Amino acid sequence: LTSGPLSAVGSVIGWNLTDKIIFARIMNYYWIFFLQLVFIIFLRYQYKLNINYLILSSSFLILLIPWWQGYLYSLGEVASVLIFTNAVFLFYRLRKLSLFLFSLSIFFGKLLTLLSFLGFYLFNLFIEKKIRRVFLDSFFFLIPLVSWLTLVSFRYEDGSFFNYLFSLFDLILNHQSSGATTLDSSNSSSFVQTLLLSEYSNWNLYEKIRTLIVPIVFLFLIFLEKKEINKFFGNISIPLIGAIIFPYIWFWLLSPTKWIRYSQHFTVIIIISIFYFINYEIFKNKISYILSLACLAIFIDDSKMLIYILTFIGIALILLNKESKNYKNLKGIIILIITINFTIPYFQNNNSGDINKEIPSCKVTLLSNDCREDYFDF
């Protein structure tokens, strides 16, 4: 009901080619990688600048996301927010296509992405002050929505189109993570109690910094560099702030479970944006480079020592910089250290498991209870 088919294209291809769950999962990584690569190449034709760094970094960019493993299970957050984020950077160049992609990311990706879109579009509307433009924008935004609802009308197995809408709204209002019931208990003591009972209590310090502190630092960074960002990408700085604030507030103030995969609705935006800002050399002062580097480094997860190594070397390069080529050296250091971060666990792992293991019940049909139970036991 809340994750569309875009989240599982790779899994479907992998499963149909091999009938093996391992390949179905790993193919979904390549699907996410392919999506990002397509957008990178597309940006090349819009901004006419070198994208070699983005191509080299795209393979590990999507592995920095907190609980990135979600897309191996065909969950919708990463695919959806990846499409949304790239639509943001295309908005002032290709507004119609961008609105189509926004809608695609929501209704064919993950419904929760609607929060990011509302933040982006409402902040943009406040800046433009052109209410009439909403009607034209709505036409392109509604294309995926109408397509999705048409698909639902013909393919929804639990009843009619109205049954689908009823089930969808019921899920949103009553789901344990939606936060709809949290609105009735807004006092500080209940908030603290809910926080301690949530997944937050099991996080380590790095996870808390990534999801609580880094977004605030990044918002400050956008505000600090809004002139340069707007000059290069169009007037997206303030709307980009809105795209992060809306899911951030929902996650921290309303969602009682604090499932870290839901933080991807703002952390993915932050990670991709930082890579784009560094690639296109948007920042003109050293403070901005240091802040962006620190935000990026904290997402390193496998070897925590590399966080400090990247930060130290990066800051040294930034402070000693007198020529633009040193920023190219910074890009190289980022790629090198983050690549090492993902290489270390590979050589430490002595057991890759049985990659040929099959689930016989799922080969018969994916819709049976036996398949579902065997999958969860896998």
N, C-alpha and C positions, 0 to 999 in steps of 0.2 A: 503493500500500500504506500510506502514512503520511499522506496528505492526503485528507480526505473531501470530499463534494460541496458542503458549505457554503462552501468556499473559492472556488467557481467559478460560483455562481448568476448573478451579474451578467454574466459572460462568456458563459454559455450563452444568456441572454436577448439580449444584444447581438449574438451571432453569428447566432442564428436569425432575428432581425429584419432584419439588414443584410447578412450574409455578408461582413463586413469586419472584419479583425483589429483595426484601430484602435478601432472602436466596441465590439468585444468587450472590449478592455482597459479603455477608459474607463468602460464600464458596470459593471465590477467595482469601480471606485472608488465609484460611486454606490450599489452594493450594500453596501459596507462602511459608507458614510455612513448609509444607510438603517438598517442594523443598530444603529448607535450611537444614531441618532435615536429608534428604537423603545424602546431601553432608557432613554434620557433621559426620554421621556414616561412610561414605566412608573414610573420613580423619582419622578416628580412626584406620582403617586397614592399612593405609599408614604410619602413624607416631607413632603408638603403644603407645599412651599416653592417659591419662584420658580425657574424653570429657564431664564429668558431668556438668561442668560450661557452656560449649557451648550449651548443651541441655537445661539447665535451662534458659539461656539468649536468646535463639533463638526466643522465643515467643514474647519478646518485642524488640529484636534487629531490626526487620523490621518495628517497630512502631516509631523508632527514626528518620527515613528517612524524610527529609523535604517534605511536601505534600505527605505523605505516602498513603493518601486516593486514589491516582491514580489507585492503583491496584484493589480497590473495583469497579472501573468503567472499569476494564479489559484493562487499558492502559499498554503498553509494557515495560516501562522503568525498573521497579523494577525486574520483572522476568528475563529480559534479562541481566541486570548488575549483578544480583545475580549469575546466571550461569557463566557469564564471570569471576567474581572475584574468584569463587571457581576453575575455570579452571586455573587461574594464579597460585594458590597454589598447583595445581597438575602437573604443567607443567614439572618440572624436575624429577618427579617420573613416570608420565604416559603421556609422550609428545604426543603420537598419540591420546589418548582419549581427552587430553586437547585441541588439535587443532580441533577435532570434536566438542567439546563443545563450543569453540570460534565461530565456524561457525553456530552452532545451535542457540546460543544466538543472532546472528546477523540476520539470515534469517528466523528463526522461532520465534524470539523474537522481537527485535527492531533494525531497520536498522542503527540508529545512533550509536549503539555500535561498529560499524566499526571503528569509530575514536579511541576508546580505544584500539581496537585490533591493529590498525596500529601503535599506540604509543608503545604498548608493544612489538610487533614483530620486528619493525624496530630497537628499542633500543637493543633488544636481538640479532638481526642480527649483529649490530655494535660490540657487545661484543664477540660473537662467531666467527665472520669473516669466516663463512663457507657457502658460497653462494650455493654450491651444495646441501646443506641440504634443501634448499627452495623447490626443486622439490619433494622430499619425503614428506615434510610437506604439500605441496599443495594437494597431493592426499587425505589425510585425511580431510583437510579443505574443499575440494570441494564436499565431500559426501553429507552434508546437502544442499549445494547450488544447486547441480544437482537435488537432490530430490525435493527441493522447486520449481525449474524451471519446472521440469516435472509435478508437481502438478498444476502449473500455466497453463501449456500448455493444460491440460485437463479440468480445472475447472474455468478458468478466464472467467467471464460472459460478459465482455465489449469488447470482440474481441479476437485476436490471441495473441500468445506469444509476438510478436513484439509490439502489442498495449499496453501490460502490461509494457514492458520496456520503451516505449515512455512516458506512463503516469507516470511511476516511476521517470524518469529523469526530466520530466516537473514539477512534484511536488517538487523535491529536489531543482531545480533551481528557482522556482517561489513561493515556500512556504514562508509565511511572517516571519518564524523563521529561515530559512536556512542560511541567511547571505550572499547569493550569490551576492546580490546587494550592500552589505556593502563594498565589495572589491573596489568598484569604488569611495568611499568617505572615504578616510583614514585619513583626517586631524583631529586634536584633537577637534576642535569646533564641528564638526559633530558627533564625538563619544560622547561627553558630552551631546549634544542635544538628540541623540538617547537613551542614558542611562536614561535621565530624562523623556523621553516619554514612556519608557518601563515599565514592571511590577515592576522593581527595585524601582521605586518611591513610590510604595505602601508597600514595605517591612518594617518591624520593624528592630531595631538594631541587634537583635539576628539573624535574617535571613541573614542579610548582613555579619555578622561575620562568620556564618556557610558556606556560599557559596564563600566568597571572601578571608577571612583570614585563616580559618581552613585548606584548601588545601595547602596553602603555609607552614604553620607550620608542617603539616603532611609530606610534601616533605622533609623538613629539618630533621624531625625525621627519615625518611627512610635513608637519607644520613648519618645521625649520627650513625645509627645502622646497616648499610648495611653489615658489616662483620658478625654480629650475625644472621641477617635475611638470608644471603646467606648460612651460616653454617648449618642452620636448614632446610630451604625450598629449597635450591638450589640457583643458581645465578639469583634470581628474583628481587632484590632490584632496580637496575637501570631500567630494563624493566617496573617494577611497577610504577616508576616515569613517564615513558613515557605514560603509560596507563591513568594517571591522567592529565598530561600536555596537551595532545591533545584535549580532550573534554573541559578542563578548558579554554584554549585559545579560542577555538571556541565559547564557551558560553559567555565569557566576551568581546571578541574583534569583533566577527562576528555576533552572533545572535542578531537581533535588538529587539526582544520581551522580552528576559530574562525571559521566563516562568520558574518558579522555579522547575517544574517537570523535566525539561531538565538538571538541576544541579544534578539530581540523577545519571547521568552517571559518576560522580566522587565522590559524597557524599556516595553512596552505597559502593563503593570500600573502602573508608576511614573507614566507620563504621565497616564493616565486618573485615577488616584488623586489626583494633585496638583490636577487640574482640579476634581474633586469636593470635595476639602478646601477649596479656595479658594471655590468656589461656595457651599458650605454654611457658610462662615466657621467652620470647625472650630477653627482655631488661636486661642489666647488670649494668646500672647506674640509679640513682634516677632521674636525669634530664629527661631522656626518659620516665620514668613512669609518672612523673608530666605532661609532655607535652601531652602524650597520654590520660591521665585522663582528662585534661582540654579540649582537642579536643572532647572527648566523652561527657563530661558534658554539653557542650554548645548546644548539640542537644536535650536536655530536653526541652520540649515545653509547656506542660500543666501547670506546676507550676514552674515559673522561680526561685523562692526562693530555690528550690531543686538543682539548678545549683551550687549555692554558698555553700550549705550544703555538697553536694557530693565533690566539689573541696576542701573545707576546711578539711573535715574528711579524704579524700583520701590523701592529701598532708601530713597531720599529721601522718598517718600510714606509708607513704613512708619514711618520714624523720626520724621517730623513728624506722624504720625497722632494725633489727639486725639478724633476722632469716627469712628463706623463708616462714615460716608459716604466717607471717604478710602479705605477698602478697596474701595468701589464704583469709585472712581477708578482704583485699582490694576487691577481687572478690565478696565476700559476701555483702559488703557495696554497690557495684555497682548494684548488683541484687536487693537488698532491696530498695534502693532509687528510682531506675527507676521503680520498681514495684509500689511503692507508687505514683509516678508521674502519672501512668495510672489508678490507683485506685481512686484517688481523683475525677476526672470528672465523674466517674461512680456513685458515691454517691451524687454528686451535680446535676445529671440529674434526673429530675422528670417526664420527658415525653419521652418514648421510641418510640412513634409513633405507627402506625398500621402495625404490622409485617405481617398481613394477607392480606394486600392490593394487589390486582391483576391488571394486565393490560390486559383486555379482547382481545384487538386487537392484542396483541403480542402472545396470546395463539393460534390464528389462523395461523399467520406466522410472523416470525421476520423480514421479508424482505419488509413489506409494509410501505408506507408512514404514514399511520394511526398509526402503531406501533411506528415508529420513533418519531412522533410528541407527542404521548401520553407518551412515555418514557421521553422525555425532559420536559414534564409538570409534571412528577412524583415528 
